[in-house]
Amino acid sequence: MPTILVVTLICASSLAAKDCTRDTAQDVMTHPAHTPQECLLLGPAIAANSGRGTEAGTYVKTLCERRR
């Protein structure tokens, strides 16, 4: 079972990266991952496949969280 959760945040470009969280993001997508490397690669790919990662005025932030 994957032990890492990929959290892909789509945030407004007017929002500082440190302030981009699950609560402030325009969209939040999650997906399981097996390794931290896989997590970091999947985050932008998930956003791109959803069509949300390339919208003007937004950026993608990827978080890798341990599953409980």
LINSULMO-V567406 format. One record per run of one state. SS is the DSSP state (A for helix, B for strand, O for the rest). FROM is the first residue (numbers start at 0). TO is the last residue. Records with the same first field share a line. If there is no record, write none. Layout:
BEGIN
SS=FROM-TO ; FROM-TO
END
This chain:
BEGIN
O=0-2 ; 12-15 ; 19-25 ; 33-34 ; 50-56 ; 66-67
B=3-11 ; 26-32 ; 57-65
A=16-18 ; 35-49
END
